[in-house]
Amino acid sequence: MSISLTILGCHSATPRKNAFPTSQYLEINNSHFLIDCGEGTQRQMRKYKVGFSKINHIFITHLHGDHFYGLVGLLATFGILNREKELHIYGPKGIKEVTLLQLKISQSHAKYKMIFHELTSKESQLIFEDDKVSVRTIPLNHRVYTNGYLFAEKETSRKLNMLNISGYPEIDKADYLNIKAGRDVVLPSGEVVSNLELTIAPKKPLSFAFCSDTCYKPDIVPIIKDVDLLYHEATFLADREDLAKKTKHATTKQAAEIAKQANAKQLIIGHYSGRYKDISVFKQEAQEIFKNTNLAEPGKIFKV
């Protein structure tokens, strides 16, 4: 069980020479996801050696350009690369229409199937699940309909404690499946051996929460409680809380407060406004409230 998060872009608004809009590549429990797809995302994927073929699920938080204008270009490239595997795209209602229209008008032909999952609910909901990972929405408050996403590993079954099992000659290999399934063992003598004695607890499942553009919204805390890795936008420093409120963004200290209330293990902040030339002060301010804060930077990899 592990998490590896590669920052592809982490700045707000328009792209600049060394500032790319939002996009992240997440590997969790050997599953691969792309989160947001700002302009230049596929260039960043090439630069940081992110495998195009590994991505089967793309999650878009909202339909502002700095979060999805790179999507149609990436989809067209998939077609050029002769992709055949189906691709699932999650995002607000309207993402299917705007994407397919661009592909149609540009005559970008793709052999692979695109499956759109359009979101409208203002409540947290489970939108993806397999035997390894689940993904829930995190309803946010921005100028347009916006969701963050909570990625969580599935809990694995307990492992056999062969050392303890060897102390009971009566236990046969035929019993192993039942033991793994969590059942106690009843010996021929009638003695009941607890499953807890015969198994080892699995590692705690890990989780990652991606909170895109949003104003301060403490009611998301129960959804992301005890998260291992939290990305929360912090577009402005604390002295521009007025501007953050007006544009429905968060400040450094507000992001840190969310991390603190949620008992997050680690906070990453990003989506910096272009007005700031030195982003180191973002970290300094956030650490006044939440010590384990780090800055998102293109190419930076966070591992848990």
N, C-alpha and C positions, 0 to 999 in steps of 0.2 A: 504494500500500500504506500503510495507516494503522490506528491503533487509537484509539478514543475511548471512554472508560469513564466513565459517569455513576453516581455513588453515590446511590442512592435511600434506603437505610437502612444503618446501620453499627453499631448498638448491640445488646447482648445482652439476653436475657430479655424482660421485658414492655415494651411501648411506653409512652412517657411524652410529655409535652406537646411537647418538642422533641427527642425521641429515638425514632427508628424502627428496628425490627429489620431484619435483613439483606435487602438486595436490590440488584442492580446491573444496569445496562443496558449492553450491550457492542456497539459497532459495530467490526467488524474486516473489512477488505478488502471494504467495502460489504455485509457480511452483518450481521444484527441478532439479538441473543440476549438473553434475560432469564435472569439467574442468581439463584436463590433468590427467594422471594416471601413475605416476612414480612408480618404484618398491616399494612395501610395502604399496601401497595405501589402499588395503582392510584391512590390519592390522590396519592402522590409522583410517579407518572408524569404525572398531569395537571399538577401544580405545575411540574415541570421539563420539560414539553413533550416527553415521550417518545411517539412515535407508536404507538398501540395496533395499528394495522393492519400495521406493519412486523414484528411479532414472530410468527414461525412455529415457533420452537423455544424451549422453556423447560427449564432445567436446575436440578433441585432436589438439593441436596447430601445432605440427610438429613431425617428426619421428626420433627424437633423443631419445636414451634410457631412459634418466632421465625424459622424459615426457610421455612415453607410454609403457615401459616394464612391468608395472603392469596390463595392460589392459587384456591380455589373461588369466591371473590368476583370475581376477575378473569375466570375462565372464564364465570361467569354474565353479566358485563358484556359479554363478547364476543358472547354470545347476544343480549342486548338490542340491541347495535349491528348485528345481522344479519350477523355474520361468516359467510362461506361457505368461506374457505380452510381446509384442514386444519391442525391444530395438533399438533406433536410435543412430548411431555412426557417428559423423562428423569429418572429418580429411583430410589430403592431399591424393592425388591419390597414391595408393599403400597400404593404410591401410587395405583395404578389403583383398587383396591377402596375406599379411603377417600374418594377424590375423587368417583367415580361414585355412591357411596352418598349423599354430601351433596347432589349435584345431583339425584338421584332423589327423596330425601325432601323437598327444598325445591321440587320440581317446576320446576326451572330447565331450560327447554327450549332446546336449541341445535341449529341446523341444520348446523353445521359438524362435521367428523369429528375426533375426538380420537384420536391414536395414542400409546399409552403404551409406553415402552421401559424395562422394569424391570430394574434392575441387581442382581447378586448376587455378582459376581466380586470376589475380594480382590486380584487382580492388575490392573495397568494394562491397559486395553483401548481400542481404537479404537471409538467409539460413533456417530460422525457424520463424514461426509465428502462434500464436493461438489467442484466444480472450483476453488473459492476457499479453502476453510477445512477443517481437520480438527479433531476434538475427541477427546481421550483422557481417561480417568479418572485421577485421582490418589488411590489408596487411602489413606485417613487413619485415625487411631485416636481414636475418640471413644466416648461411652457407648452409642451405637447405630451401626449400619452407616452409614458416611459416605464419600463420595467428593468430592474436589475435581475441577476440570476444567482441562485445558490446551487452550487455543485457539491454533491455529497457522495462519498463512497458508500457502497453497501456493506453491511456487516457480514463478515465471513463466518463459517461454522467453526466450532471449537475443534482443536487438534487433539489427536490421541496422545495421552501421556504414557508412553510405552514403558517408562521406568516403573510407574505405579501399576500399570496393567500386568507387568511381569510378576508382580507379587501375588497375583491371583491365577494359579494354574488352571482353574476351572473356566476362565474366560477364553473362549475360542475365537479364532479369526472371523468366524461367521457372525460374531457379535459386534464387530467393529462398526458396521454401517449404522446399527441401532445406537451405538455409543456416540458416533459422530452426529447423529440426529438429535442428541440431547437426552436420550433415555438412560435411566438407571439400569443396573444389572442385578438380577436376582440369582444368587448362587444356588446350587443344588441343595445346600443346607438351609435355604430360606433367608439367608442374610442378604440385605439390600445394600449394594455398593453405590454410593452417590455418583452421579455423572460428573460432578465437580471434582471428584477425586481422580477420575479416570481421563480427564481431558484438561487441556490448557486453553485459557481464554485467548481469543484472537486479539490482534492489535486493534486499538481504537480506530474506527473509521475517520478519515480526514475530510475536511470540507473547505471550500473556497467560496466567498461571496463577492460578487462584482456589483458595486453600486455606482452606476453611471450618473449622469447629470441629475441633480436633485437639490432642492433646498433642504434645510435641516428637518429631518423627519424621524423623530425618536420612536414612532410606532413600528418601525421596521425591526427594532431590537429583538423582539421575541422570535422573529423568523430566523435571524442570524446568530442567535445566542450560542456562545461558546465556539464560534467559528475559528478554525485554525489560521486561516489567512483571509484578510479582508482588504479589498481595494475599494476605496471611497474617494470620489472626486473632491478636490479642494481647489477650486478655481481662483479663490481670492485669499489674501491674508486677512487676519482678523479685523484690521482697521477699516476694511471695506465691506463690512457686514451689510451695510445699507445697499450697496451695489449687488451683493450676493442675493439679498432678499428680492430686489427688483427684477433680477434676471433669473431667479429661481435656481441658484447655485448654492454651494456650501463653501464655508471658509475652512481654514486649517484646523482651528479649534473646534468647530462643529463636527468635522470628520473625526477628530480625536475623541470627542465626547461620545460619539456613536460607538467607536471601538471600545471605549472604557465601559459604557453601559452594557455592551454585548459580551463583555469578557472575552474579546478576541485575543488570540495569541500574538498576532502580528498585524500591523496596519501598513498598507501601502497607499500613498496619496499621489494624485496626478491631476491631469486636465488643467494645467496651469494656464492662466491668462497670459496673452502675449505682452502685457504691459510690464511683466517682471523679467529682468535680465539675469538676475541671480536667484535661482530657485532654492538655494541652501537654506534660506530663511524660512521656507515652508516647513522644512523638517524641524527646525529649531522651535518654531511656534507650536507645532503639533505635539512635540515631545514634552512641552510644559504640562500637558494633560495626559498624554499616552506615550510612555517612554519608548516602547518598541515600535517606533514609526520609521518607515523608510520611504525614499523617493522613487517614484517610477521614472525610469530613463530608458530610451530606446536601446534594445539589445540586452538589457539587464534581465537576469534569470533569477527567480526566487524559487527555492526548493524547500519542501517540508517532508 
